[in-house]
Amino acid sequence: MTGDLSHRIVVSRKTFASDIAAICSVGEGKVSAYSRIEGSCRLWSGFQPD
């Protein structure tokens, strides 16, 4: 699954947007594993002071 998300960093009060990909494994009708991949560079910049 792919898409985009917007996050707000509470400490810095900054908002950043990032593309995202999620990989899910399902077994017996339940999610058995979940991985999320997003733009970590944008996350890092959200924590930086102005």
Backbone as JSON Lines, residues from 0, in Angstrom:
{"i":0,"aa":"M","n":[0.84,-1.14,0.0],"ca":[0.0,0.0,0.0],"c":[0.91,1.23,0.0]}
{"i":1,"aa":"T","n":[0.55,2.26,-0.73],"ca":[1.32,3.5,-0.76],"c":[0.38,4.69,-0.54]}
{"i":2,"aa":"G","n":[0.96,5.8,-0.14],"ca":[0.17,7.01,0.07],"c":[1.04,8.12,0.6]}
{"i":3,"aa":"D","n":[0.42,9.09,1.25],"ca":[1.16,10.19,1.86],"c":[0.53,10.53,3.2]}
{"i":4,"aa":"L","n":[1.38,11.0,4.1],"ca":[0.96,11.35,5.45],"c":[1.5,12.72,5.81]}
{"i":5,"aa":"S","n":[0.85,13.33,6.76],"ca":[1.32,14.58,7.34],"c":[1.45,14.36,8.84]}
{"i":6,"aa":"H","n":[2.59,14.74,9.41],"ca":[2.86,14.56,10.83],"c":[3.12,15.91,11.48]}
{"i":7,"aa":"R","n":[2.84,16.01,12.77],"ca":[3.19,17.21,13.54],"c":[4.13,16.79,14.65]}
{"i":8,"aa":"I","n":[5.3,17.45,14.7],"ca":[6.27,17.21,15.76],"c":[5.89,18.1,16.94]}
{"i":9,"aa":"V","n":[5.52,17.51,18.04],"ca":[5.04,18.27,19.2],"c":[6.12,19.21,19.74]}
{"i":10,"aa":"V","n":[7.34,18.71,19.86],"ca":[8.43,19.5,20.45],"c":[8.75,20.74,19.63]}
{"i":11,"aa":"S","n":[8.84,20.61,18.32],"ca":[9.21,21.74,17.46],"c":[7.99,22.48,16.89]}
{"i":12,"aa":"R","n":[6.81,21.89,17.04],"ca":[5.57,22.44,16.5],"c":[5.59,22.56,14.98]}
{"i":13,"aa":"K","n":[6.43,21.78,14.34],"ca":[6.51,21.77,12.88],"c":[5.67,20.62,12.32]}
{"i":14,"aa":"T","n":[5.17,20.84,11.13],"ca":[4.44,19.81,10.41],"c":[5.25,19.45,9.17]}
{"i":15,"aa":"F","n":[5.31,18.16,8.85],"ca":[5.98,17.76,7.62],"c":[5.15,16.69,6.92]}
{"i":16,"aa":"A","n":[5.28,16.64,5.62],"ca":[4.58,15.65,4.81],"c":[5.58,14.67,4.25]}
{"i":17,"aa":"S","n":[5.15,13.43,4.06],"ca":[6.05,12.4,3.57],"c":[5.26,11.37,2.77]}
{"i":18,"aa":"D","n":[5.89,10.86,1.71],"ca":[5.34,9.69,1.03],"c":[5.52,8.5,1.97]}
{"i":19,"aa":"I","n":[4.68,7.49,1.81],"ca":[4.75,6.34,2.69],"c":[4.44,5.06,1.91]}
{"i":20,"aa":"A","n":[5.06,3.99,2.34],"ca":[4.73,2.66,1.82],"c":[4.56,1.74,3.02]}
{"i":21,"aa":"A","n":[3.57,0.88,2.97],"ca":[3.35,-0.09,4.04],"c":[3.31,-1.48,3.44]}
{"i":22,"aa":"I","n":[3.96,-2.41,4.13],"ca":[3.98,-3.8,3.7],"c":[3.38,-4.62,4.84]}
{"i":23,"aa":"C","n":[2.31,-5.32,4.55],"ca":[1.62,-6.11,5.56],"c":[1.61,-7.58,5.18]}
{"i":24,"aa":"S","n":[1.77,-8.42,6.18],"ca":[1.59,-9.86,6.0],"c":[0.37,-10.28,6.78]}
{"i":25,"aa":"V","n":[-0.48,-11.1,6.16],"ca":[-1.71,-11.53,6.79],"c":[-1.72,-13.05,6.86]}
{"i":26,"aa":"G","n":[-2.07,-13.56,8.02],"ca":[-2.19,-15.0,8.22],"c":[-3.39,-15.3,9.09]}
{"i":27,"aa":"E","n":[-4.19,-16.23,8.7],"ca":[-5.39,-16.62,9.45],"c":[-6.31,-15.43,9.71]}
{"i":28,"aa":"G","n":[-6.4,-14.54,8.73],"ca":[-7.31,-13.41,8.83],"c":[-6.83,-12.27,9.71]}
{"i":29,"aa":"K","n":[-5.57,-12.32,10.15],"ca":[-5.03,-11.28,11.03],"c":[-3.71,-10.77,10.46]}
{"i":30,"aa":"V","n":[-3.39,-9.5,10.74],"ca":[-2.1,-8.94,10.35],"c":[-1.04,-9.59,11.22]}
{"i":31,"aa":"S","n":[-0.07,-10.25,10.6],"ca":[0.98,-10.93,11.36],"c":[2.29,-10.14,11.36]}
{"i":32,"aa":"A","n":[2.46,-9.23,10.41],"ca":[3.66,-8.38,10.36],"c":[3.3,-7.11,9.62]}
{"i":33,"aa":"Y","n":[3.98,-6.02,9.99],"ca":[3.7,-4.71,9.41],"c":[4.98,-3.9,9.37]}
{"i":34,"aa":"S","n":[5.32,-3.36,8.22],"ca":[6.48,-2.48,8.08],"c":[6.02,-1.2,7.4]}
{"i":35,"aa":"R","n":[6.52,-0.07,7.87],"ca":[6.19,1.21,7.27],"c":[7.48,1.91,6.87]}
{"i":36,"aa":"I","n":[7.49,2.42,5.64],"ca":[8.66,3.12,5.11],"c":[8.23,4.54,4.76]}
{"i":37,"aa":"E","n":[8.96,5.53,5.31],"ca":[8.63,6.91,5.0],"c":[9.89,7.74,4.91]}
{"i":38,"aa":"G","n":[9.74,9.01,4.54],"ca":[10.87,9.9,4.34],"c":[11.53,10.32,5.64]}
{"i":39,"aa":"S","n":[12.55,9.58,6.09],"ca":[13.2,9.88,7.37],"c":[13.95,11.21,7.33]}
{"i":40,"aa":"C","n":[14.39,11.64,6.17],"ca":[15.06,12.94,6.08],"c":[14.09,14.07,6.42]}
{"i":41,"aa":"R","n":[12.87,13.96,5.97],"ca":[11.86,14.97,6.3],"c":[11.51,14.92,7.78]}
{"i":42,"aa":"L","n":[11.47,13.73,8.36],"ca":[11.25,13.61,9.8],"c":[12.37,14.3,10.56]}
{"i":43,"aa":"W","n":[13.6,14.02,10.18],"ca":[14.77,14.63,10.83],"c":[14.67,16.16,10.77]}
{"i":44,"aa":"S","n":[14.32,16.7,9.59],"ca":[14.25,18.15,9.45],"c":[13.14,18.75,10.32]}
{"i":45,"aa":"G","n":[12.1,17.98,10.6],"ca":[11.03,18.47,11.46],"c":[11.47,18.68,12.89]}
{"i":46,"aa":"F","n":[12.52,17.99,13.33],"ca":[13.04,18.14,14.69],"c":[14.1,19.24,14.81]}
{"i":47,"aa":"Q","n":[14.54,19.8,13.68],"ca":[15.61,20.8,13.71],"c":[15.06,22.18,14.05]}
{"i":48,"aa":"P","n":[15.82,22.97,14.82],"ca":[15.37,24.33,15.14],"c":[15.38,25.19,13.87]}
{"i":49,"aa":"D","n":[14.61,26.23,13.9],"ca":[14.55,27.15,12.74],"c":[15.83,27.93,12.58]}
